[in-house]
């Protein structure tokens, strides 16, 4: 083997091991609100959020808020709690929620809940104003129908089932919505 070949292999391995996600091209399939409701009913979830427009989805993407699995946690003042370890590529939501109490020291970002929620609309009566004014920890877990093919929704549904009574946990759907297509 040549030295250049070995260098290329090392470079490829370094890229793979230093990146948090390996992306895969997925076919886009638009989903209706009814299709999404049926999907979530299988997991005993009645209410959830969908992105209100393609423009909002693009904006959320620019803010790095649409990865699956990804969870966004806001404190009682509506500021995002940083719980993702970039160095380890680990989302610590489950551990954070298990160990959280009023004395937990948290690191916050400048991202706030009102800037986040403006990109969504509720399916089956989630009250955004009530969520905004809440003084509880609010957890938003990203999901999508296509993510089931890769078992990426499992953690989100586990968080929802395990912590929905202790914290305010909301399911966020990131599928393309058929009404966006109809408006083009």
C-alpha positions as CSV (number, residue, x, y, z in Angstrom):
1,X,0.0,0.0,0.0
2,X,1.2,3.5,-0.8
3,X,1.5,6.2,1.7
4,X,-1.1,8.3,-0.1
5,X,-3.7,5.5,0.1
6,X,-3.1,5.1,3.8
7,X,-3.5,8.9,4.3
8,X,-6.8,8.8,2.4
9,X,-8.1,6.0,4.5
10,X,-7.1,7.8,7.7
11,X,-8.8,11.0,6.4
12,X,-12.0,9.1,5.7
13,X,-12.0,7.5,9.1
14,X,-11.4,10.8,10.8
15,X,-14.3,12.4,9.0
16,X,-16.6,9.6,9.9
17,X,-15.6,9.5,13.5
18,X,-15.6,13.3,14.0
19,X,-19.0,14.0,12.5
20,X,-22.1,13.6,14.6
21,X,-24.4,12.3,11.9
22,X,-24.1,10.5,8.7
23,X,-26.8,11.8,6.4
24,X,-28.8,9.8,4.0
25,X,-30.8,11.0,1.0
26,X,-34.5,10.3,1.7
27,X,-37.3,10.5,-0.8
28,X,-39.7,13.4,0.1
29,X,-43.2,12.3,0.8
30,X,-45.8,14.8,1.7
31,X,-48.1,13.8,4.6
32,X,-51.6,15.1,5.5
33,X,-52.6,16.0,9.0
34,X,-54.9,13.0,9.0
35,X,-52.1,10.6,8.0
36,X,-49.9,12.1,10.8
37,X,-52.7,11.7,13.4
38,X,-53.0,8.0,12.5
39,X,-49.3,7.6,12.8
40,X,-49.1,9.1,16.2
41,X,-52.3,7.3,17.5
42,X,-50.3,4.1,17.1
43,X,-48.1,5.5,19.9
44,X,-51.0,6.8,22.0
45,X,-50.2,10.4,21.1
46,X,-53.2,12.6,20.3
47,X,-51.7,16.1,20.1
48,X,-48.5,17.2,18.3
49,X,-47.0,20.1,16.5
50,X,-46.3,20.4,12.7
51,X,-44.2,23.0,11.0
52,X,-46.5,25.7,9.7
53,X,-44.8,26.3,6.3
54,X,-41.9,25.3,4.2
55,X,-40.3,28.7,4.9
56,X,-40.5,27.9,8.7
57,X,-38.9,24.5,8.1
58,X,-36.0,26.2,6.2
59,X,-35.6,28.7,9.0
60,X,-35.5,25.9,11.6
61,X,-33.0,24.1,9.5
62,X,-30.7,27.2,9.5
63,X,-31.0,27.2,13.3
64,X,-30.1,23.5,13.5
65,X,-33.4,22.6,15.1
66,X,-34.7,19.8,12.7
67,X,-32.4,16.9,13.3
68,X,-34.0,13.5,14.2
69,X,-33.5,12.5,16.9
70,X,-33.1,15.8,18.5
71,X,-34.8,17.3,21.6
72,X,-35.1,20.9,22.6
73,X,-35.6,21.7,26.2
74,X,-36.7,25.1,27.5
75,X,-36.4,26.2,31.2
76,X,-39.1,27.9,33.3
77,X,-38.1,31.3,31.8
78,X,-38.4,30.0,28.2
79,X,-34.6,29.8,27.5
80,X,-33.2,26.7,25.8
81,X,-31.2,24.5,28.1
82,X,-28.0,23.2,26.4
83,X,-27.9,19.4,26.9
84,X,-26.2,18.2,23.8
85,X,-22.5,17.3,24.0
86,X,-21.0,18.4,20.7
87,X,-17.7,16.7,21.5
88,X,-19.3,13.3,22.1
89,X,-22.1,13.7,19.6
90,X,-24.6,12.7,22.3
91,X,-28.0,14.1,23.1
92,X,-28.3,13.7,26.9
93,X,-32.1,14.3,27.1
94,X,-33.0,11.1,28.9
95,X,-30.2,11.5,31.5
96,X,-30.9,15.2,31.9
97,X,-34.6,14.6,32.6
98,X,-34.0,11.7,35.0
99,X,-31.6,13.8,37.0
100,X,-33.1,17.3,36.8
101,X,-34.3,19.1,39.9
102,X,-34.6,22.7,40.9
103,X,-30.9,22.7,42.0
104,X,-29.5,21.4,38.7
105,X,-27.0,23.9,37.2
106,X,-27.8,24.4,33.5
107,X,-26.2,26.1,30.7
108,X,-28.5,28.1,28.5
109,X,-28.4,29.4,24.9
110,X,-29.9,32.6,23.6
111,X,-32.7,30.7,21.8
112,X,-36.1,31.2,23.4
113,X,-39.4,29.3,23.3
114,X,-41.4,32.0,21.5
115,X,-38.9,32.2,18.6
116,X,-39.2,28.4,18.4
117,X,-43.0,28.0,18.7
118,X,-43.8,30.6,16.0
119,X,-42.7,28.1,13.4
120,X,-45.4,25.5,14.4
121,X,-49.1,24.9,14.5
122,X,-50.9,22.4,16.7
123,X,-52.8,19.3,15.7
124,X,-55.5,18.5,18.2
125,X,-55.6,21.5,20.4
126,X,-52.2,22.2,22.0
127,X,-52.4,25.8,23.4
128,X,-49.3,27.7,22.4
129,X,-50.1,30.6,24.8
130,X,-50.4,28.3,27.7
131,X,-47.1,26.6,26.7
132,X,-45.4,30.0,26.4
133,X,-46.5,31.1,29.9
134,X,-45.8,27.9,31.7
135,X,-43.2,27.8,34.4
136,X,-42.3,24.2,33.9
137,X,-39.6,22.5,31.9
138,X,-40.8,22.1,28.3
139,X,-39.4,19.4,26.1
140,X,-39.9,19.3,22.4
141,X,-38.9,16.0,20.7
142,X,-38.5,15.8,17.0
143,X,-40.0,13.0,15.1
144,X,-41.1,12.1,11.5
145,X,-42.9,9.2,9.9
146,X,-39.8,8.4,7.8
147,X,-37.7,8.2,10.9
148,X,-39.5,5.1,12.0
149,X,-37.6,3.2,9.2
150,X,-34.4,4.0,11.0
151,X,-35.7,3.6,14.6
152,X,-34.9,7.3,15.2
153,X,-38.3,7.9,16.8
154,X,-37.8,5.4,19.6
155,X,-36.1,7.8,22.0
156,X,-38.6,10.5,21.4
157,X,-41.5,8.2,22.2
158,X,-39.7,6.9,25.2
159,X,-39.2,10.4,26.5
160,X,-42.8,11.2,25.9
161,X,-44.1,8.2,27.7
162,X,-41.7,8.3,30.6
163,X,-41.7,12.1,31.3
164,X,-45.0,13.5,30.1
165,X,-46.5,13.6,33.6
166,X,-43.4,15.1,35.2
167,X,-42.5,17.7,32.5
168,X,-44.4,19.2,29.6
169,X,-43.3,17.0,26.7
170,X,-44.4,17.8,23.2
171,X,-44.1,15.8,20.0
172,X,-42.8,17.8,17.0
173,X,-43.4,16.3,13.5
174,X,-40.9,17.3,10.8
175,X,-42.5,15.6,7.8
176,X,-43.3,17.7,4.7
177,X,-47.0,18.6,5.0
178,X,-49.3,18.1,2.0
179,X,-50.9,21.6,2.4
180,X,-47.5,23.2,1.6
181,X,-47.6,21.4,-1.7
182,X,-51.1,22.6,-2.4
183,X,-50.1,26.2,-1.8
184,X,-47.3,26.2,-4.4
